[in-house]
Amino acid sequence: MTDLIDRSIPELARGLRDGTVKAEALAEAAIARHNRYGKKLNAYKLWKPEAAKRAARAASMLFKNGIDLGPMQGIPVSIKDLFAANGWPTFAGTPKRLPREYEVEGPVVAALRAQQAVFPGKTHTVEFAYGGIGSNIHWGTPRNPWDAKQHRVPGGSSSGAGVSLCEGSAWIALGTDTGGSVRIPASLTGTVGIKTSIGRWSRAGIVPLSPIFDTPGILARSVEDAAVAFAVIDPHAKTPPAPRDVAGLRIGVCERLFFEDCGPGIVEGVQRSLKELAKAGAKVTKFDLPSLKPVYECFRQGGVVSVEFYEFLQAKLPKWIDTLDPMVVQRFIKAREMSATEFLRRCRLFNEAAQVAAERMASIDVMVTPTIAIAAPTLKEVSTVEGYAPNNLKVLRNTSIGNLMSMCAITMPVALDKKRMPVGLQLMAPCGHDERLLGIALGFERVLGNGRSRIGRPPMCR
């Protein structure tokens, strides 16, 4: 079973088709890993091993009858409890089940179901996905498996997604990204995360936070695995993109803001990976983005997401307001005071900054930054509003720019910091360049190695 857990999706896909791997055995291996680590890590809000076994048997029967639905057939996938999935309730991190309209499955989950992927459970999320730390007072906060001594947060809002991958109960994890909610948990748990371009993937069947910025995304243990799932879900890509040759690739390094005030070992880890890429022939140059300061300052003040979120709750789920986590409430309380004029001014600022950024990025192939500026805080450090607020801003700082400036982005693990916690390398490109960016990330992985070879296994999951 351990051997199955260590295999990539392409390796498993070959085994499932030549008969050396059985979908039932793969599901049993995933369930065994959850039984071993699940109680300590708390990745899942809902866990249905029997449903996973049935789905695996169905996948196996299809193979037996010569029916091949695609590369995700028989592969376990965890689903963030913000996505609707047929036969599953949706809580969105709240203390009570949401109305049935939020249980109507959308195209992202349906694309995986159409290939007979196996869904063992729905992972925890920050309440209504509003936060980058990953904490949840209602259902408990998943534990970051990279620290066996202290309970460190896993990153949010897709808080259980990265943990499910480390645990070994899933090969792909579905998440959403409004300000970094795929990339943050991916970076903090040493996995890969893809933030798709705004509007590229349908948001139907996903509880909304910000219609302006919400993007579905995926987490995986490697860029190679992520590329397989991306091609299955993406309505535009038919096959995974080919890896780009790193030689001659123009890498822009924006040191302003992104590299400032980072935790010990984070900048150093990113710089080491850049030197390796340069040694392989990449052209690493300094790069700058206009409007960084006003865009980020606007985000610090609440951006526009808080207004959208507050309006959504008032209009659709007013009964859920009274039970909101105080860490969620304190972030959108000012939304009630924002005028329509100010809201529109901020939207215009973001749109204009995105346009200028796209024009400037035409001079490079990819922009690279540290994904997160700090190591995952301990749960104790963020247990109060006074501790939560500054850490949440710091965690969101580098990722939020990608959302505010309409970029697509990928994070991949490249190092461990001074606290022996994962360091992510963030790759960013203009909106609509998802396949090109994924090809570049695949090229990077060929040079740098995947997460397992680069940083090893989490101490709690060895």
C-alpha positions in Angstrom: 0.0 0.0 0.0 2.9 2.4 0.8 4.1 1.8 -2.7 0.8 2.9 -4.2 0.8 6.1 -2.1 4.2 7.1 -3.4 3.2 6.8 -7.1 2.3 9.7 -9.3 -1.0 10.0 -11.2 0.6 9.1 -14.5 2.2 6.0 -12.9 -1.0 5.0 -11.4 -2.9 5.6 -14.6 -0.6 3.2 -16.4 -0.9 0.6 -13.7 -4.7 0.9 -13.6 -4.8 0.2 -17.4 -2.3 -2.6 -17.6 -3.9 -4.4 -14.6 -0.9 -4.1 -12.2 -2.9 -1.6 -10.0 -6.6 -2.1 -8.9 -8.8 0.9 -8.2 -10.1 -0.9 -5.1 -6.5 -1.3 -3.7 -5.8 2.4 -4.4 -8.9 3.4 -2.4 -8.0 1.0 0.4 -4.5 2.5 0.6 -6.0 6.0 0.8 -8.5 4.9 3.5 -5.7 3.2 5.5 -3.6 6.4 5.4 -6.6 8.4 6.7 -7.2 5.8 9.4 -3.6 6.2 10.5 -3.2 10.0 10.4 -6.7 11.4 10.2 -7.5 11.9 13.9 -4.3 13.9 14.4 -4.5 16.0 11.3 -8.2 16.7 11.0 -8.2 17.4 7.2 -11.8 16.4 6.6 -15.2 17.8 7.5 -16.9 14.8 5.9 -15.3 11.4 5.4 -17.1 8.6 3.4 -14.9 5.5 3.0 -17.7 3.3 1.9 -18.7 5.7 -0.9 -15.0 5.8 -2.0 -15.0 2.0 -2.1 -18.1 1.8 -4.2 -16.7 4.4 -6.6 -13.5 2.5 -6.9 -15.3 -0.7 -7.7 -17.3 1.1 -10.4 -14.0 2.4 -11.9 -12.5 -1.1 -11.8 -15.6 -2.6 -13.5 -15.3 0.0 -16.3 -11.6 -0.9 -16.8 -12.6 -4.6 -16.8 -15.1 -3.9 -19.6 -12.7 -1.9 -21.7 -14.1 1.5 -20.8 -11.5 4.2 -20.2 -13.1 7.5 -19.2 -9.8 9.4 -18.8 -6.7 9.7 -16.6 -8.5 10.5 -13.4 -10.5 7.2 -13.5 -10.0 5.5 -10.1 -7.9 8.4 -8.6 -8.9 9.7 -5.1 -9.7 13.4 -5.0 -10.6 15.4 -1.9 -13.2 18.2 -2.3 -13.2 21.5 -0.3 -16.4 21.9 1.6 -17.3 24.9 -0.5 -18.0 22.8 -3.6 -21.4 21.1 -4.1 -21.1 17.4 -4.8 -24.1 15.1 -5.5 -25.1 13.2 -2.4 -23.1 15.4 0.0 -24.2 18.2 2.3 -22.4 21.6 2.1 -21.4 23.4 5.3 -18.8 25.9 3.9 -17.1 25.9 7.3 -20.3 27.1 9.1 -21.9 25.3 12.1 -25.0 24.2 10.1 -25.8 22.8 6.7 -26.4 25.3 3.9 -29.7 25.3 1.9 -30.1 22.7 -0.8 -29.3 25.2 -3.6 -25.7 25.0 -2.5 -25.6 21.2 -3.1 -26.1 21.4 -6.8 -22.9 20.0 -8.4 -21.1 22.3 -10.8 -18.8 21.7 -13.8 -15.5 21.4 -11.9 -16.7 18.4 -9.7 -18.7 17.1 -12.6 -15.6 16.9 -14.9 -13.9 14.7 -12.4 -17.0 12.6 -11.7 -17.4 12.1 -15.5 -14.0 10.3 -15.4 -15.1 8.2 -12.4 -12.7 9.8 -10.0 -13.1 8.6 -6.4 -14.3 11.1 -3.8 -13.4 10.0 -0.2 -14.4 13.2 1.6 -14.9 16.9 1.8 -12.1 18.9 3.4 -12.3 21.6 6.0 -12.4 25.3 5.0 -12.3 28.6 6.8 -15.8 29.7 7.4 -17.2 30.9 4.0 -13.5 30.8 2.8 -12.8 34.2 4.3 -9.3 34.0 5.7 -5.8 32.9 4.8 -4.8 31.3 8.2 -6.9 28.2 8.0 -8.5 28.3 11.4 -12.1 27.3 12.2 -13.7 27.6 15.6 -16.7 25.4 14.7 -15.0 22.3 13.4 -11.4 22.6 14.5 -8.3 23.7 12.6 -6.5 21.0 10.5 -2.9 20.5 11.7 0.0 21.3 9.5 1.9 17.9 9.3 5.3 19.6 9.0 5.6 20.3 12.7 5.2 17.3 15.0 5.7 19.3 18.2 3.4 22.2 17.8 0.0 22.7 16.2 0.8 25.0 13.3 -2.0 26.2 10.9 -2.2 24.6 7.5 -3.1 27.8 5.6 -6.5 28.7 4.3 -9.0 29.0 3.2 -8.7 25.6 1.7 -7.4 24.4 5.0 -7.9 20.7 4.8 -6.8 20.4 1.1 -3.1 20.4 1.4 -3.3 18.3 4.6 -5.3 15.6 2.7 -2.4 15.3 0.2 0.2 15.0 2.8 -1.9 12.5 4.6 -2.0 10.3 1.5 -5.8 10.1 1.3 -6.0 12.0 -2.0 -3.8 12.7 -5.0 -5.7 15.9 -6.0 -7.5 18.3 -3.8 -10.1 20.8 -5.0 -9.9 24.3 -3.6 -10.8 27.9 -4.3 -8.6 31.0 -4.5 -9.9 34.6 -3.9 -6.8 36.1 -2.3 -4.5 33.0 -2.1 -6.7 30.3 -0.7 -5.2 27.6 -2.9 -1.6 28.8 -3.0 -1.4 29.5 0.8 -2.3 26.0 2.0 -0.3 24.5 -0.8 2.8 26.5 0.1 2.5 25.9 3.8 2.1 22.2 3.4 4.8 21.7 0.8 2.5 20.9 -2.1 1.6 22.4 -5.5 -1.3 24.8 -6.0 -2.8 26.3 -9.1 -4.8 29.5 -9.2 -6.6 29.7 -12.5 -7.4 32.8 -14.4 -10.6 34.6 -13.4 -13.5 33.3 -15.4 -11.5 30.4 -16.9 -13.3 27.7 -14.8 -17.0 27.9 -13.9 -17.8 29.0 -10.3 -21.2 27.3 -10.5 -21.7 24.8 -7.7 -19.3 26.7 -5.4 -20.4 28.9 -2.4 -19.4 32.4 -3.4 -17.2 34.8 -1.5 -16.3 37.4 -4.2 -17.7 37.1 -7.7 -15.1 39.5 -8.8 -12.1 37.5 -7.6 -13.2 33.9 -6.9 -11.3 31.3 -8.9 -11.5 27.5 -8.5 -8.2 25.7 -8.3 -6.4 22.5 -7.5 -3.7 21.3 -5.2 -1.4 18.3 -5.9 1.8 16.7 -4.7 3.6 17.6 -7.9 3.2 19.8 -10.9 3.1 16.7 -13.0 0.0 15.4 -11.1 -1.6 18.9 -11.1 -1.2 19.1 -14.9 -3.2 15.9 -15.4 -6.1 17.1 -13.3 -5.9 20.6 -14.9 -6.4 19.2 -18.4 -9.3 17.1 -17.2 -11.2 20.0 -15.6 -10.2 22.8 -17.9 -12.7 23.5 -20.7 -10.0 24.8 -23.0 -7.1 22.3 -22.6 -7.4 18.8 -24.2 -4.1 17.5 -22.8 -1.6 18.6 -20.2 0.9 21.2 -21.6 4.4 20.1 -22.5 7.2 21.1 -20.1 8.9 24.3 -21.2 12.7 24.2 -21.7 14.2 26.3 -18.9 17.1 27.4 -21.1 16.5 30.9 -22.4 13.4 31.4 -20.2 13.0 35.0 -19.0 12.3 35.0 -15.3 11.4 38.3 -13.7 12.1 38.7 -10.0 10.1 41.5 -8.4 11.8 42.2 -5.1 9.7 45.1 -4.0 7.1 44.0 -1.5 7.3 40.3 -2.3 10.8 39.8 -0.9 10.5 42.3 1.9 10.2 41.3 5.6 10.2 37.6 5.0 10.8 35.0 7.7 14.3 33.4 8.2 15.2 31.1 5.3 12.4 32.0 3.0 14.2 34.4 0.6 17.3 32.2 0.8 15.3 29.2 -0.3 13.8 31.0 -3.2 17.1 32.5 -4.2 18.8 29.0 -4.2 16.1 27.7 -6.6 16.6 30.7 -8.9 20.3 30.1 -9.0 19.6 26.5 -10.1 17.3 27.7 -12.8 19.9 30.2 -14.0 22.5 27.4 -14.1 20.1 25.5 -16.3 20.1 28.4 -18.7 17.2 30.6 -17.5 17.7 34.4 -17.7 16.9 35.8 -14.3 16.4 39.5 -14.2 15.0 42.2 -11.9 11.4 43.2 -12.6 9.0 45.7 -11.2 5.3 46.1 -11.2 3.7 49.5 -11.2 0.8 50.2 -8.7 2.0 47.6 -6.2 1.7 49.9 -3.2 -1.7 51.4 -3.8 -3.1 48.0 -4.8 -1.8 46.3 -1.7 -2.8 49.2 0.6 -6.3 49.0 -0.8 -6.3 45.2 0.1 -5.1 46.0 3.6 -8.1 48.3 4.1 -10.5 45.6 3.1 -10.5 45.7 -0.7 -13.9 44.9 -2.2 -14.2 41.3 -1.1 -15.6 42.3 2.3 -18.4 44.3 0.6 -19.3 41.4 -1.7 -19.2 38.9 1.2 -21.4 41.0 3.4 -24.0 41.6 0.7 -24.1 37.9 -0.1 -24.8 37.0 3.5 -27.5 39.6 3.9 -29.2 38.6 0.7 -28.8 34.8 0.8 -27.9 33.6 4.3 -28.8 36.2 6.9 -29.4 33.5 9.6 -25.7 32.5 9.3 -24.4 36.0 10.3 -25.0 35.6 14.1 -22.8 32.5 14.3 -19.9 33.8 12.3 -16.3 33.2 13.7 -15.1 36.5 15.3 -12.0 36.2 13.1 -14.3 36.4 10.1 -16.5 39.1 11.5 -13.6 41.5 12.3 -12.5 41.4 8.7 -15.7 42.5 7.0 -17.3 44.8 9.6 -16.0 47.9 7.8 -17.8 46.8 4.7 -21.0 48.3 6.1 -19.4 51.7 6.0 -18.0 51.7 2.4 -19.8 53.9 -0.1 -20.7 52.8 -3.6 -18.4 55.5 -5.0 -15.4 54.0 -3.0 -16.3 50.5 -4.0 -16.2 51.5 -7.7 -13.0 53.5 -7.2 -11.3 50.4 -5.9 -12.6 48.2 -8.7 -11.3 50.7 -11.2 -7.9 50.8 -9.4 -7.6 47.0 -9.6 -8.7 46.9 -13.3 -6.2 49.6 -14.3 -3.4 47.9 -12.4 -4.1 44.6 -14.0 -4.0 46.1 -17.5 -0.6 47.8 -16.8 0.8 44.7 -15.2 -0.2 42.5 -18.2 1.5 45.0 -20.5 4.7 45.1 -18.4 4.8 41.3 -18.1 5.1 41.0 -21.9 8.8 41.5 -21.5 9.2 38.3 -19.4 8.0 34.8 -19.5 7.1 34.5 -15.9 7.3 36.5 -12.6 8.7 34.6 -9.6 8.3 35.5 -5.9 8.2 33.7 -2.5 4.6 32.4 -2.2 4.3 33.2 1.5 6.4 35.7 3.5 6.3 33.8 6.8 6.3 30.3 8.2 3.0 28.8 9.2 2.1 30.4 12.6 1.1 28.2 15.5 -2.6 28.0 16.3 -1.9 29.7 19.7 -0.3 32.7 17.9 -3.5 33.3 15.9 -6.1 32.4 18.6 -6.8 36.1 19.3 -7.9 38.9 17.0 -4.7 40.7 17.9 -2.6 37.8 16.8 -4.7 36.7 13.9 -5.0 40.0 12.0 -1.3 40.7 11.3 -0.5 37.1 10.6 -3.4 36.8 8.2 -2.3 39.9 6.3 1.3 38.6 6.1 0.2 35.2 4.8 -2.0 36.8 2.2 0.4 39.6 1.1 2.2 37.9 -1.8 -0.6 35.8 -3.1 -3.3 38.5 -3.0 -1.5 40.6 -5.7 -2.2 37.8 -8.2 -5.9 38.1 -7.6 -6.0 41.9 -7.5 -4.0 42.2 -10.7 -5.9 39.4 -12.6 -3.1 36.9 -12.9 -2.9 33.2 -13.0 -0.4 31.7 -10.6 1.2 28.4 -9.4 3.1 27.6 -6.2 5.6 24.8 -5.9 7.7 23.7 -2.9 11.5 24.5 -3.2 13.0 24.6 0.3 12.5 24.4 4.0 13.0 27.6 6.1 14.9 27.9 9.3 11.9 26.4 11.2 12.0 23.4 8.9 8.7 24.5 7.3 8.0 24.5 3.6 8.9 27.4 1.3 6.9 27.9 -1.9 8.1 29.4 -5.1 5.2 31.4 -6.7 5.0 31.7 -10.5 2.7 34.3 -12.0 1.6 35.3 -15.5 -1.2 37.5 -17.0 -4.8 36.4 -17.1 -5.4 33.7 -19.7 -1.9 32.3 -19.8 -2.7 29.3 -17.6 -1.4 26.6 -20.0 1.8 28.5 -20.7 2.4 29.0 -17.0 1.8 25.4 -16.3 4.3 24.4 -19.0 6.9 26.6 -17.3 6.2 25.1 -13.9 6.6 21.6 -15.4 10.0 22.8 -16.8 10.9 24.2 -13.4 10.0 20.8 -11.8 12.3 19.0 -14.2 15.2 21.1 -13.0 14.4 21.5 -9.3 12.7 18.2 -8.7 9.2 17.6 -7.2 8.3 18.3 -3.6 9.1 14.8 -2.3 12.6 14.8 -3.7 13.2 18.5 -2.9 12.0 18.8 0.7 11.1 15.2 1.8 8.1 14.1 3.7 6.2 15.9 6.5 7.4 14.6 9.9 3.9 13.6 10.9 3.2 11.5 7.8 6.4 9.4 7.4 
